[in-house]
């Protein structure tokens, strides 16, 4: 990945890397690690902005908000920031064109207006989606860790020796870095809590997601952010996708196909397939073979909770109704971009918008 960001593309535009994967897989942590590694390469500094595209309880920033934040961080007087997004994007490109700057766009959905044009600049984007519409991007889809990597992360973060790749905690966390760090934090905080006892709790019926929460870290809230954004969307395919996920939770099958989900959702196969593809796009399902879809183990647990809450008529886990009413639920925070100027810059992990408390800021080994 470092090589892709330091090799200028033939067209002259700066290199672009897209890190994608499900919630909690370590996208942001890897982006920040790479940015720190390359700080000497980008002599005019580094810009980081959290676009809140996957932040629980936060409304994603619009292009206009993001551009305003970046321009202000680059020194533009707030009174002189263009109100028109196209004009603001042009101003950003003009300011960055002669520089060697690394831009990190964290939690992105649409990033095209934020991309610089200068050959000396580079961009790292983190997203649950592959963002396949971005031409010329180097894509790095992240998957869950191996058993050995998971055990190493558990040992390092918990301070408990003897946790090997065969320990039940490895499988019960789905090898997801966020879940592994939560389990490790629980073990580190309570020395009397043994790994075996915690594994028994995670294995109890319906108890896994309850135990995968600690302080402000939560697998459930991270997954709910994706589901709620779909349910509240104006797009039919997004709302269908939210409904399909709830129907997936009602059936405990190894994999799901289009005809079955079409019947369960009361739609035709075209809409069901579009909904399933949308769930793949936001990393809530994986297409294991053509036309066959399966969720990660923790997504399956979350989908089951959604289905159960729908059955008993309760609002559910951060759920928004299928009609799209409501929103993922947060106030309007002022967007901020953070600049890390090399050399002698403040470490990336210390700035407020890239706090290690965020789910995707968890190291993936």
KAKA-V762971 format. One record per run of one state. SS is the DSSP state (h for helix, s for strand, l for the rest). FROM is the first residue (numbers start at 1). TO is the last residue. If there is no record, write none. Layout:
BEGIN
ss from to
SS FROM TO
SS FROM TO
END
This chain:
BEGIN
ss from to
l 1 1
h 2 6
l 7 15
s 16 20
l 21 26
h 27 37
l 38 45
s 46 50
l 51 62
h 63 73
l 74 77
h 78 80
l 81 84
h 85 97
l 98 101
s 102 106
l 107 111
h 112 114
l 115 121
s 122 127
l 128 137
s 138 141
l 142 146
h 147 158
l 159 167
h 168 172
l 173 176
h 177 189
l 190 194
h 195 203
l 204 207
h 208 211
l 212 212
s 213 214
l 215 216
s 217 218
h 219 231
l 232 235
h 236 250
l 251 255
s 256 257
h 258 265
l 266 268
h 269 281
l 282 285
s 286 289
l 290 291
s 292 294
l 295 296
h 297 311
l 312 336
s 337 340
l 341 347
h 348 350
l 351 351
h 352 354
l 355 358
h 359 361
l 362 365
END
